[in-house]
Amino acid sequence: MSKTPEQLYQEREKRINDAIALKKPDRVPVIGYTGLFAAEHLGMTHEELMNDIDKAVEASFQANMYFQPDLAWGGISLGPILEAIDFKQLK
């Protein structure tokens, strides 16, 4: 019998909270930050991911749905911010 989304959420929440409280969780929690891998996973360029917030969110969502981490970061589109501060290390 498969578990409901609510049951899976409760298991993941308990796992993360146990780790934070230095208790022994049922298994090691996996925290997903897909970063630029999300772009590669969906066949988009790094530039698209960095400059289009909608694409960044969708790429992050799809990668997290595929890998099912216990905790995940959302999509972030940093291109405009990095350009505004004249950041050149990622050119």
Backbone torsions as a table, in degrees:
resi	resn	phi	psi	omega
1	MET	NA	128.4	179.4
2	SER	-80.9	155.3	-177.8
3	LYS	-88.1	153.6	177.2
4	THR	-76.0	159.6	176.0
5	PRO	-56.7	-35.7	179.4
6	GLU	-64.8	-41.5	178.8
7	GLN	-65.4	-42.7	178.6
8	LEU	-63.0	-41.1	178.5
9	TYR	-62.0	-45.6	-179.3
10	GLN	-62.4	-40.0	177.4
11	GLU	-62.8	-45.6	-179.4
12	ARG	-65.9	-42.3	178.8
13	GLU	-62.0	-43.5	178.7
14	LYS	-63.8	-40.8	-179.7
15	ARG	-60.8	-47.1	-180.0
16	ILE	-66.1	-46.5	-179.2
17	ASN	-63.9	-37.8	176.6
18	ASP	-62.4	-43.3	179.5
19	ALA	-64.6	-41.1	178.7
20	ILE	-63.8	-38.2	-179.5
21	ALA	-82.5	6.7	-179.2
22	LEU	61.1	29.4	172.0
23	LYS	-93.3	164.0	179.9
24	LYS	-84.2	111.9	178.2
25	PRO	-75.9	169.2	179.3
26	ASP	-63.8	-27.9	172.3
27	ARG	-158.7	168.6	-179.9
28	VAL	-66.8	125.3	179.1
29	PRO	-69.8	144.8	177.9
30	VAL	-108.8	124.4	178.5
31	ILE	-110.3	121.3	-174.2
32	GLY	-99.9	124.8	167.0
33	TYR	-127.1	106.5	-172.2
34	THR	-79.7	-26.4	177.8
35	GLY	50.6	-136.3	-178.0
36	LEU	-71.1	-17.9	177.1
37	PHE	-60.2	-34.1	180.0
38	ALA	-57.9	-38.3	178.2
39	ALA	-64.0	-47.3	180.0
40	GLU	-63.9	-38.0	-179.7
41	HIS	-61.5	-33.8	-178.8
42	LEU	-102.6	3.5	177.0
43	GLY	75.9	27.7	175.4
44	MET	-109.8	163.5	-179.6
45	THR	-80.2	160.8	176.0
46	HIS	-64.3	-35.5	179.3
47	GLU	-62.8	-41.5	176.9
48	GLU	-60.4	-45.3	-179.1
49	LEU	-62.9	-40.4	-176.3
50	MET	-74.7	-22.5	-172.8
51	ASN	-114.4	-5.4	-177.2
52	ASP	-127.1	104.3	-175.2
53	ILE	-61.2	-37.2	179.4
54	ASP	-63.8	-42.8	178.1
55	LYS	-68.3	-37.2	179.6
56	ALA	-63.8	-43.5	179.4
57	VAL	-65.3	-44.8	179.9
58	GLU	-63.5	-42.6	179.5
59	ALA	-63.3	-44.5	178.4
60	SER	-62.5	-44.5	179.5
61	PHE	-60.3	-48.9	-178.1
62	GLN	-63.6	-42.6	179.1
63	ALA	-65.1	-40.5	179.4
64	ASN	-69.6	-34.5	175.4
65	MET	-66.2	-36.1	-179.6
66	TYR	-70.5	-47.1	-174.6
67	PHE	-88.2	-19.8	176.9
68	GLN	52.8	56.5	176.4
69	PRO	-70.5	165.1	177.5
70	ASP	-73.3	-30.1	179.4
71	LEU	-145.0	140.7	-175.8
72	ALA	-137.4	151.0	173.4
73	TRP	-92.1	149.2	177.6
74	GLY	-83.8	173.1	179.1
75	GLY	-71.4	138.5	179.3
76	ILE	-130.1	131.7	179.4
77	SER	-110.9	97.0	-173.0
78	LEU	-92.2	-7.8	-175.1
79	GLY	-49.3	-55.2	-178.9
80	PRO	-60.7	-35.8	179.6
81	ILE	-67.8	-45.4	-179.5
82	LEU	-65.3	-36.2	176.5
83	GLU	-66.9	-38.0	-179.0
84	ALA	-63.3	-32.3	179.8
85	ILE	-97.9	9.4	177.4
86	ASP	58.6	42.0	179.6
87	PHE	-76.7	126.6	-174.3
88	LYS	-117.3	-2.2	-175.6
89	GLN	-69.8	-19.9	-178.7
90	LEU	-106.8	11.6	-178.2
91	LYS	-64.9	NA	NA
